[in-house]
Amino acid sequence: MSIPKGRLVAFTGVSGSGKTSLAIDTLHNEAQLRYLEGLSPFVRQYITQRNRPKVDRILGLGATLAVDQRRLNRNPRSTVATITGIDGHLGLLYSRLPGIGTDSAAAVEDGYLTTAHFDRNTPEGSCADCHGVGGRWQAAEDLIITNPELPLFEGASPWYAKWRSGEHAFVPALAEKRGVDLGRSWQSLPEEFRHCVLHGTGVENIEATVEMTNKNETALVTYTSSQPLRGALAEVERVFVNAQTSSAKQRYLPYMRKQPCGTCDGSGYDQVARSVRFGGLTYPGLLEVEVREVRRWAKRMADELGARQREVGEPLLQDLGRRLGILDRLGLAHLQLSRSAASLSAGELQRTRLAAQLSTELSGIIFVLDEPGTGLHPADKAHLLDIALDLRGAGNTVLLVEHDPELIARADWVIDMGPGAGRLGGEVLVSGPPADVAAHPTSLTGRYLAGRGPRLHRTRRPAGDDTGWVKLHGLRAHNVTADLVSFPANRLTCLTGVSGSGKSSLLGALGSGVEAVLNGTVTDTVREVTGVGEFSWVAVVDQEPLGRTPRSNPATYSKAFDIIRKLFAETDIARGRGVNASWFSFNAAGGGRCESCTGYGRKLVDMHFLPDVWVVCDACEGRRYQPEALDIRYNGLVIDEVLDLTVAEAVQRFSEPRQLAETLGALDRVGLGYLQLGQSATELSGGEAQRLKLASAIQRGAASRKAGLVILDEPVSGLHPSDIQRVVDALDVLLDSGNTVVMAEHDIPAAASADWVIDLGPGAGPSGGAVVAEGTPDDVATADTPTAGFFRRYAAGLPLLAARDGARC
């Protein structure tokens, strides 16, 4: 296969066909490895090792810069400013040019400022009281107990779902001492017991016997201890403080909230950064300003520079303006520079990283952009195309992994993968101009490029007089402010609006508000929630990763593997050997797993002065299990062969028992038939992780006797047009079970298929947050909003990308 240099090249194909594997895992990884080979072994030991791509030869490969949607940094200290490098420019401006438009030029006793004074991660720049964190992290009861309608160890608490500390073992002992049944829901347990679990037992000792595996997971260690319980709140804060690394601390942040520091007002900066002003603003004050306002500030400061200051300030302000302009063109003008990476949506975070890469003025680079349009309103996609064309015009090659037919049609060259997904994909169907793909007889992408792709079809369910309504009264969530927002029950509602208009904030307020009613608690985002009498549960289906451990996979996450292990344990051979279902777990010691690799199938080899390398376990040859486990067959398969099945293959193999067949069917229904059951969760994209969660929600909806609320954040982003129909059909399965579905979505065909639309805007950030139109998609299409214009074009069969100018009016 040949890829033309200096062109905009689109990698296309159905979801799972191999686009990212080719563009990121092959081309970009090979380029990175070639660069690393030029570094000294001493330096390379500190760099994460990439696997060598399985390719015979790559010729003509140059330096690459890539933005991969699967590797998103959620470090709580990372902000929009740090990700884009804007913080460095601002630090230089404030340290080199203080005094312009300010009354505090001399903020340091010796009169000398450095960029470190404007970096809260340095001793010079961080607040002496909070050390740059901006406050103190405190454990929160509602983050530890998230589903009080469930038993404590069976879903009520994410803290108790995993062994986070040694105190977990004392809770059953406390329950036995108090005569409490832990099988009951948390909210039904005695108040005194719940108080002890959360706040501790004071001076009262609780005696417990604990069994734990030793460090190498080769033997069990038993010990008995008698001590008071600290309580989950104090225990969370203890292990957080004692965590030695930032990644270790990251494990405990989901159970905590930050209380602002009184000294620095939550900014994390020392007095110098809080007092020096440039252009009338302190450094922390400027970070709290939206990108669009910082652009205006930068232009004004460029005009106010004196003759002596231009030599230093003009280049900095020009580069700063270029970086801010790219953020604006990518639909991120509503963000504050201080906005943390953890608070950004997946699409916003990816585009922020993209802005950092696109800010370079290098030439001859290969830019690899993995679905950069994710989470982008159609009104902003034309700007994305313009940026890609600008990069090409500067002498670069742009490799774009993309699903949008209108963006693909603007490419110079298209590499279409297929014909299917997973094992049915990975083949180059077409490599040529878009017209060649459009003319290909079997390419699904080609059908859409030629205008022959089927339109999304769904029969709407009108909201009539007998429809119930979920109502949020007195809503105050980030930029969303409304006295009343109503959602029809047992209907599909879609939130629309430009990026940053408040869709995610409204989704979050809806979820937390309904959960608060169900749990008998309160929330600070909604004054009152009515109309939830039919609900008994809430499921949030977002694009957050399933986990960081390679032990997690579709089979374990969906609980299908629990059923499969029971089936193997019920075979005659297993019964004869006296083994149970847990014996077949590759996560449990002392069973049938390979102890040489502890069930990973791979080993991490210490290369001393080189990065560590993962190699296939020579004891089990990558099969995860001991020979004794691989002797046992069910339905003609041994346990590791089941994990090698794709979801679609497993559907054909396992028609019984019914629960397993329904679980596998739900995975297949949402378009994950190509995934292997044992595929590591760390290899899944955000969209694939979200569809796994959707499949679990479908199962929960079918099994629950009472209706639930399912909330989805951009469920069809990152999907090929031919796959969107399957997800929309899956949402109807949820409605058929009596549930209510609310989603936020930028995809116009998916939004236009909804029963009810709530359009937010009119702009982003402070300019958004209002309900500017609501009703059926046909009703909203008559409004004067950006989304309404796209609804009209879609209904008329017109291209959406061509609406760029009219949609801005």
KOLVEX-178815 format. One record per residue (C-alpha): residue in one letter; x, z, y. Coordinates in steps of 0.2 Angstrom, whole numbers, padded with zeros to 4 digits, always signed. Layout:
<sites>
aXZY
...
</sites>
This chain:
<sites>
m+0000+0000+0000
s+0006-0005+0017
i+0001+0004+0033
p+0004-0005+0050
k+0015+0005+0063
g+0009+0006+0081
r-0009+0005+0076
l-0024+0016+0075
v-0027+0017+0056
a-0043+0025+0049
f-0043+0033+0032
t-0061+0033+0025
g-0071+0036+0010
v-0084+0048+0003
s-0081+0066+0003
g-0068+0071-0010
s-0061+0053-0012
g-0043+0057-0008
k-0042+0053+0011
t-0034+0070+0016
s-0023+0069+0000
l-0016+0053+0005
a-0014+0056+0024
i-0009+0074+0024
d-0003+0079+0007
t+0007+0064+0004
l+0013+0055+0020
h+0014+0071+0032
n+0021+0082+0018
e+0034+0070+0014
a+0039+0068+0032
q+0040+0087+0034
l+0051+0088+0018
r+0063+0075+0024
y+0065+0084+0041
l+0068+0101+0032
e+0081+0093+0021
g+0092+0091+0037
l+0091+0109+0041
s+0103+0122+0034
p+0098+0132+0018
f+0099+0148+0028
v+0085+0141+0040
r+0075+0134+0027
q+0072+0150+0018
y+0061+0156+0032
i+0050+0140+0032
t+0035+0139+0020
q+0039+0127+0006
r+0028+0111+0004
n+0026+0103-0013
r+0035+0087-0015
p+0021+0073-0015
k+0019+0064-0031
v+0024+0047-0025
d+0038+0035-0031
r+0044+0029-0014
i+0039+0029+0004
l+0048+0017+0016
g+0048+0017+0034
l+0041+0034+0037
g+0045+0042+0053
a+0042+0059+0061
t+0024+0065+0060
l+0013+0078+0069
a-0003+0083+0060
v-0018+0093+0063
d-0025+0098+0046
q-0043+0106+0046
r-0038+0116+0030
r-0024+0127+0039
l-0032+0136+0054
n-0023+0150+0061
r-0035+0165+0064
n-0021+0177+0071
p-0030+0189+0083
r-0015+0188+0095
s-0017+0169+0096
t-0027+0162+0110
v-0031+0145+0118
a-0016+0148+0130
t-0004+0152+0116
i-0010+0138+0104
t-0008+0125+0117
g+0008+0131+0125
i-0001+0133+0142
d+0005+0151+0142
g+0023+0146+0143
h+0019+0135+0158
l+0010+0149+0167
g+0023+0161+0163
l+0036+0150+0172
l+0025+0147+0187
y+0021+0166+0189
s+0040+0171+0187
r+0048+0157+0197
l+0035+0155+0211
p+0027+0172+0215
g+0020+0174+0232
i+0011+0157+0235
g-0006+0162+0242
t-0002+0180+0237
d+0001+0197+0245
s+0011+0204+0230
a+0027+0194+0229
a+0038+0209+0225
a+0030+0217+0210
v+0046+0222+0201
e+0058+0235+0209
d+0073+0224+0207
g+0064+0209+0213
y+0067+0199+0197
l+0054+0192+0186
t+0055+0183+0169
t+0043+0174+0158
a+0043+0190+0147
h+0034+0200+0160
f+0019+0188+0157
d+0019+0189+0138
r+0009+0203+0131
n+0019+0202+0115
t+0035+0207+0123
p+0041+0225+0128
e+0042+0219+0146
g+0025+0211+0147
s+0014+0223+0136
c+0004+0237+0141
a+0013+0253+0138
d-0003+0262+0131
c-0010+0248+0120
h+0006+0239+0116
g-0002+0222+0121
v-0017+0223+0109
g-0029+0226+0124
g-0037+0242+0116
r-0039+0252+0101
w-0046+0246+0085
q-0060+0257+0078
a-0069+0256+0061
a-0088+0252+0063
e-0101+0258+0052
d-0111+0242+0053
l-0096+0231+0048
i-0092+0242+0033
i-0110+0243+0027
t-0117+0225+0030
n-0131+0224+0017
p-0139+0241+0015
e-0153+0234+0005
l-0140+0232-0010
p-0131+0245-0020
l-0114+0251-0013
f-0103+0243-0025
e-0114+0228-0028
g-0115+0219-0011
a-0119+0233+0002
s-0101+0234+0008
p-0087+0221+0009
w-0075+0236+0010
y-0081+0243-0007
a-0082+0225-0014
k-0063+0226-0017
w-0051+0240-0020
r-0045+0243-0003
s-0038+0260-0005
g-0037+0274-0017
e-0052+0283-0010
h-0063+0271-0018
a-0062+0280-0035
f-0068+0296-0027
v-0085+0289-0022
p-0092+0289-0040
a-0086+0307-0043
l-0095+0312-0027
a-0110+0303-0033
e-0110+0312-0049
k-0107+0329-0040
r-0122+0326-0029
g-0133+0318-0043
v-0134+0302-0034
d-0138+0285-0043
l-0126+0272-0036
g-0136+0259-0044
r-0149+0261-0030
s-0149+0253-0013
w-0137+0261+0000
q-0152+0263+0012
s-0162+0273-0001
l-0148+0285-0005
p-0149+0303+0002
e-0143+0304+0020
e-0131+0318+0017
f-0122+0308+0003
r-0121+0292+0015
h-0113+0303+0028
c-0100+0310+0016
v-0095+0292+0011
l-0093+0286+0029
h-0087+0302+0038
g-0079+0312+0024
t-0082+0329+0015
g-0073+0340+0027
v-0064+0353+0017
e-0074+0351+0001
n-0063+0344-0013
i-0069+0330-0024
e-0060+0329-0041
a-0058+0311-0049
t-0049+0303-0063
v-0042+0286-0058
e-0035+0272-0069
m-0024+0259-0061
t-0012+0246-0066
n+0006+0248-0062
k+0015+0237-0050
n+0019+0224-0063
e+0001+0224-0070
t+0008+0227-0087
a+0001+0245-0091
l-0013+0257-0085
v-0008+0273-0076
t-0020+0287-0077
y-0020+0302-0065
t-0032+0316-0059
s-0033+0322-0041
s-0043+0334-0031
q-0045+0331-0013
p-0057+0330+0002
l-0064+0312+0006
r-0058+0306+0023
g-0073+0294+0023
a-0073+0275+0024
l-0072+0275+0044
a-0056+0286+0044
e-0049+0277+0029
v-0051+0260+0036
e-0041+0266+0052
r-0028+0275+0042
v-0024+0259+0031
f-0024+0248+0047
v-0012+0259+0056
n+0000+0260+0040
a+0000+0242+0037
q+0017+0235+0040
t+0014+0217+0044
s+0002+0207+0055
s-0005+0198+0040
a-0008+0215+0031
k-0017+0222+0046
q-0028+0206+0046
r-0036+0212+0030
y-0044+0227+0039
l-0049+0219+0055
p-0066+0213+0048
y-0071+0232+0047
m-0066+0236+0065
r-0071+0233+0083
k-0059+0234+0098
q-0062+0247+0111
p-0054+0241+0128
c-0039+0250+0134
g-0042+0260+0150
t-0025+0257+0157
c-0025+0238+0157
d-0044+0235+0156
g-0042+0227+0139
s-0030+0213+0145
g-0015+0220+0135
y-0003+0216+0150
d+0008+0228+0159
q+0007+0232+0178
v+0018+0218+0183
a+0007+0204+0176
r-0008+0213+0183
s-0001+0214+0200
v+0008+0198+0204
r-0003+0185+0211
f-0001+0166+0211
g-0014+0156+0221
g-0024+0172+0223
l-0026+0176+0205
t-0016+0188+0193
y-0010+0181+0177
p-0023+0190+0166
g-0036+0185+0179
l-0032+0167+0177
l-0033+0168+0158
e-0051+0174+0160
v-0055+0158+0169
e-0063+0143+0161
v-0052+0128+0157
r-0061+0117+0170
e-0058+0130+0184
v-0040+0132+0179
r-0038+0113+0182
r-0045+0114+0199
w-0034+0129+0203
a-0018+0119+0197
k-0023+0104+0208
r-0025+0116+0223
m-0008+0124+0219
a+0001+0107+0218
d-0005+0103+0236
e+0000+0120+0243
l+0018+0120+0236
g+0032+0120+0250
a+0046+0108+0250
r+0058+0121+0242
q+0045+0125+0228
r+0041+0107+0223
e+0057+0105+0213
v+0052+0119+0201
g+0033+0119+0203
e+0028+0101+0203
p+0034+0096+0185
l+0026+0112+0178
l+0010+0109+0187
q+0009+0091+0182
d+0012+0095+0163
l+0000+0110+0165
g-0013+0098+0172
r-0011+0085+0158
r-0013+0099+0144
l-0029+0105+0153
g-0035+0088+0155
i-0034+0085+0136
l-0043+0101+0132
d-0057+0094+0144
r-0058+0077+0136
l-0059+0086+0119
g-0075+0095+0125
l-0066+0112+0127
a-0067+0114+0146
h-0079+0128+0143
l-0066+0139+0135
q-0056+0153+0143
l-0038+0152+0141
s-0039+0170+0134
r-0051+0166+0121
s-0044+0172+0104
a-0042+0160+0090
a-0053+0172+0079
s-0068+0169+0090
l-0067+0150+0090
s-0078+0139+0079
a-0068+0129+0066
g-0071+0113+0076
e-0065+0122+0092
l-0050+0129+0084
q-0045+0112+0076
r-0047+0103+0093
t-0037+0116+0102
r-0023+0113+0089
l-0025+0095+0092
a-0023+0097+0111
a-0007+0105+0108
q+0000+0090+0098
l-0007+0077+0109
s+0001+0085+0125
t+0018+0078+0119
e+0024+0063+0128
l+0034+0057+0113
s+0034+0039+0107
g+0036+0032+0090
i+0028+0047+0082
i+0015+0046+0068
f+0000+0057+0072
v-0011+0062+0058
l-0028+0069+0063
d-0039+0076+0050
e-0057+0074+0055
p-0054+0078+0073
g-0072+0075+0077
t-0078+0090+0067
g-0090+0101+0078
l-0090+0088+0092
h-0105+0082+0101
p-0108+0063+0101
a-0106+0063+0120
d-0088+0069+0118
k-0083+0058+0103
a-0079+0043+0115
h-0066+0054+0124
l-0058+0057+0107
l-0057+0039+0104
d-0049+0036+0121
i-0036+0049+0117
a-0032+0041+0101
l-0030+0024+0109
d-0019+0032+0123
l-0007+0038+0109
r-0007+0021+0102
g-0003+0013+0119
a+0012+0025+0121
g+0020+0017+0106
n+0014+0029+0092
t+0005+0027+0076
v-0012+0036+0074
l-0018+0040+0056
l-0036+0046+0058
v-0046+0054+0043
e-0064+0050+0048
h-0082+0048+0042
d-0090+0042+0058
p-0093+0023+0056
e-0093+0020+0074
l-0076+0028+0076
i-0070+0019+0061
a-0076+0002+0068
r-0064+0004+0083
a-0049+0006+0072
d-0036-0008+0070
w-0034-0005+0052
v-0044+0004+0038
i-0039+0011+0022
d-0055+0015+0012
m-0053+0027-0003
g-0065+0028-0018
p-0075+0022-0026
g-0082+0040-0029
a-0075+0058-0027
g-0064+0069-0037
r-0058+0060-0053
l-0069+0046-0048
g-0060+0043-0032
g-0041+0041-0027
e-0041+0022-0028
v-0038+0011-0013
l-0053+0000-0012
v-0049-0009+0004
s-0034-0010+0016
g-0037-0021+0031
p-0046-0023+0047
p-0064-0015+0048
a-0072-0032+0045
d-0063-0033+0028
v-0071-0016+0023
a-0088-0021+0030
a-0087-0036+0018
h-0082-0027+0003
p-0096-0027-0010
t-0094-0009-0018
s-0087+0001-0003
l-0100+0014+0003
t-0091+0015+0020
g-0092-0004+0021
r-0111-0003+0020
y-0112+0008+0035
l-0099-0002+0045
a-0110-0018+0041
g-0126-0009+0047
r-0133-0009+0029
g-0131+0009+0025
p-0147+0018+0022
r-0154+0029+0036
l-0156+0048+0032
h-0174+0051+0026
r-0184+0067+0026
t-0202+0071+0027
r-0205+0083+0041
r-0215+0098+0039
p-0225+0100+0055
a-0228+0117+0063
g-0246+0120+0064
d-0258+0134+0069
d-0255+0143+0053
t-0236+0143+0055
g-0228+0160+0058
w-0215+0162+0071
v-0199+0172+0072
k-0197+0177+0090
l-0181+0184+0099
h-0186+0194+0114
g-0174+0198+0128
l-0159+0188+0122
r-0142+0191+0129
a-0128+0184+0118
h-0112+0177+0127
n-0118+0163+0138
v-0136+0163+0131
t-0149+0171+0141
a-0167+0170+0137
d-0183+0180+0138
l-0190+0172+0122
v-0184+0160+0109
s-0195+0156+0095
f-0192+0148+0077
p-0205+0142+0065
a-0205+0151+0049
n-0203+0141+0033
r-0197+0126+0043
l-0180+0118+0046
t-0175+0121+0064
c-0160+0113+0072
l-0150+0119+0087
t-0143+0105+0097
g-0133+0104+0113
v-0115+0099+0119
s-0100+0109+0113
g-0100+0126+0121
s-0119+0126+0125
g-0122+0142+0115
k-0128+0136+0098
s-0116+0147+0088
s-0121+0162+0100
l-0139+0159+0097
l-0136+0158+0078
g-0127+0174+0078
a-0140+0183+0088
l-0154+0177+0077
g-0144+0183+0061
s-0139+0200+0068
g-0156+0202+0076
v-0166+0199+0059
e-0153+0209+0049
a-0155+0224+0061
v-0174+0224+0059
l-0172+0223+0040
n-0159+0237+0040
g-0168+0248+0052
t-0154+0247+0065
v-0152+0240+0082
t-0142+0226+0090
d-0135+0224+0107
t-0139+0205+0108
v-0158+0206+0106
r-0170+0218+0114
e-0184+0215+0100
v-0187+0203+0085
t-0204+0200+0079
g-0211+0189+0065
v-0199+0194+0051
g-0212+0203+0040
e-0210+0190+0026
f-0191+0191+0026
s-0181+0202+0014
w-0163+0195+0016
v-0152+0184+0028
a-0138+0172+0022
v-0125+0165+0034
v-0118+0149+0028
d-0102+0145+0039
q-0086+0136+0037
e-0075+0151+0035
p-0063+0150+0020
l-0069+0158+0004
g-0052+0168+0003
r-0034+0167+0004
t-0030+0170-0015
p-0028+0155-0026
r-0037+0166-0040
s-0054+0162-0031
n-0062+0146-0036
p-0079+0138-0037
a-0083+0145-0054
t-0079+0163-0049
y-0087+0162-0032
s-0103+0155-0038
k-0103+0168-0053
a-0104+0154-0065
f-0088+0160-0073
d-0096+0177-0077
i-0109+0168-0087
i-0097+0157-0095
r-0086+0172-0100
k-0101+0180-0108
l-0104+0164-0118
f-0087+0165-0125
a-0088+0183-0129
e-0104+0180-0139
t-0095+0167-0151
d-0092+0173-0169
i-0073+0173-0167
a-0074+0184-0151
r-0086+0196-0159
g-0074+0197-0175
r-0060+0201-0164
g-0070+0214-0154
v-0067+0206-0137
n-0079+0206-0122
a-0082+0195-0107
s-0069+0204-0096
w-0056+0199-0110
f-0058+0181-0104
s-0055+0185-0086
f-0038+0178-0079
n-0039+0192-0066
a-0040+0207-0077
a-0024+0214-0086
g-0024+0219-0104
g-0036+0204-0109
g-0033+0186-0115
r-0024+0180-0100
c-0006+0175-0100
e+0003+0191-0094
s+0019+0181-0090
c+0011+0173-0075
t-0004+0186-0074
g-0017+0172-0075
y-0010+0161-0061
g-0004+0147-0073
r+0011+0146-0061
k+0026+0157-0056
l+0034+0160-0039
v+0053+0157-0042
d+0065+0166-0030
m+0077+0153-0023
h+0088+0165-0014
f+0093+0156+0002
l+0080+0142+0000
p+0061+0144+0001
d+0053+0151-0015
v+0045+0138-0026
w+0030+0138-0037
v+0033+0131-0055
v+0022+0129-0070
c+0022+0145-0081
d+0033+0140-0096
a+0024+0153-0107
c+0006+0146-0106
e+0011+0129-0099
g-0001+0132-0084
r-0016+0136-0095
r-0018+0154-0088
y-0022+0161-0106
q-0013+0167-0121
p-0014+0157-0138
e-0027+0170-0144
a-0039+0166-0131
l-0036+0147-0133
d-0041+0148-0151
i-0059+0153-0146
r-0071+0138-0143
y-0088+0137-0135
n-0098+0120-0135
g-0082+0112-0141
l-0071+0118-0127
v-0058+0132-0125
i-0059+0143-0109
d-0046+0134-0099
e-0054+0117-0103
v-0070+0123-0095
l-0061+0127-0079
d-0054+0109-0079
l-0071+0102-0079
t-0079+0095-0063
v-0095+0102-0058
a-0104+0086-0063
e-0096+0086-0080
a-0101+0105-0082
v-0119+0100-0078
q-0119+0088-0092
r-0111+0100-0104
f-0121+0116-0100
s-0139+0114-0101
e-0141+0132-0107
p-0143+0146-0103
r-0155+0142-0089
q-0146+0153-0076
l-0129+0144-0078
a-0138+0127-0078
e-0146+0132-0062
t-0130+0138-0054
l-0121+0122-0058
g-0135+0112-0053
a-0135+0120-0036
l-0117+0116-0034
d-0120+0098-0039
r-0135+0096-0028
v-0125+0100-0012
g-0113+0086-0016
l-0099+0096-0024
g-0100+0087-0041
y-0082+0081-0039
l-0074+0098-0038
q-0066+0106-0053
l-0073+0123-0058
g-0056+0131-0058
q-0049+0122-0042
s-0041+0135-0030
a-0052+0140-0015
t-0036+0138-0004
e-0037+0120-0007
l-0055+0118-0001
s-0059+0111+0016
g-0070+0121+0028
g-0085+0109+0024
e-0082+0112+0005
a-0082+0130+0007
q-0098+0130+0017
r-0107+0119+0004
l-0102+0132-0009
k-0110+0145+0001
l-0125+0134+0003
a-0127+0133-0016
s-0126+0152-0017
a-0140+0153-0004
i-0150+0141-0014
q-0148+0151-0030
r-0152+0167-0020
g-0168+0159-0012
a-0174+0153-0030
a-0171+0170-0037
s-0178+0181-0024
r-0196+0186-0024
k-0197+0187-0005
a-0192+0174+0008
g-0176+0174+0017
l-0168+0167+0032
v-0153+0155+0029
i-0142+0151+0044
l-0130+0136+0044
d-0117+0131+0057
e-0114+0112+0056
p-0118+0110+0038
v-0115+0091+0037
s-0099+0091+0048
g-0085+0082+0038
l-0097+0073+0027
h-0098+0055+0023
p-0115+0047+0029
s-0119+0044+0011
d-0117+0063+0007
i-0127+0070+0021
q-0144+0065+0012
r-0139+0077-0002
v-0136+0092+0009
v-0153+0088+0019
d-0162+0087+0002
a-0154+0104-0003
l-0161+0112+0013
d-0178+0106+0007
v-0175+0116-0009
l-0173+0131+0001
l-0189+0128+0011
d-0199+0124-0006
s-0194+0142-0011
g-0203+0149+0005
n-0187+0152+0015
t-0183+0148+0033
v-0168+0138+0038
v-0160+0137+0055
m-0145+0126+0058
a-0134+0121+0072
e-0129+0103+0071
h-0121+0089+0081
d-0125+0075+0069
i-0139+0065+0077
p-0147+0059+0061
a-0147+0076+0053
a-0154+0084+0069
a-0168+0071+0071
s-0174+0075+0053
a-0178+0093+0057
d-0195+0100+0059
w-0191+0109+0076
v-0177+0106+0088
i-0171+0119+0101
d-0159+0110+0113
l-0147+0121+0123
g-0138+0117+0139
p-0138+0109+0151
g-0119+0110+0150
a-0106+0121+0142
g-0100+0139+0145
p-0108+0147+0161
s-0117+0130+0163
g-0125+0131+0147
g-0135+0145+0137
a-0152+0140+0142
v-0166+0131+0132
v-0168+0115+0140
a-0180+0107+0128
e-0189+0112+0112
g-0202+0105+0100
t-0202+0091+0087
p-0187+0079+0088
d-0199+0066+0096
d-0204+0079+0109
v-0185+0083+0113
a-0181+0064+0114
t-0192+0063+0129
a-0182+0076+0139
d-0168+0073+0151
t-0153+0080+0141
p-0138+0073+0133
t-0144+0076+0116
a-0161+0068+0120
g-0152+0052+0125
f-0144+0051+0108
f-0161+0054+0099
r-0168+0039+0109
r-0154+0028+0104
y-0155+0033+0086
a-0174+0030+0085
a-0171+0013+0092
g-0157+0009+0080
l-0144+0007+0093
p-0125+0013+0092
l-0122+0031+0097
l-0105+0029+0103
a-0111+0016+0116
a-0121+0029+0124
r-0106+0038+0131
d-0110+0034+0150
g-0128+0036+0149
a-0127+0052+0140
r-0117+0060+0154
c-0130+0056+0167
</sites>
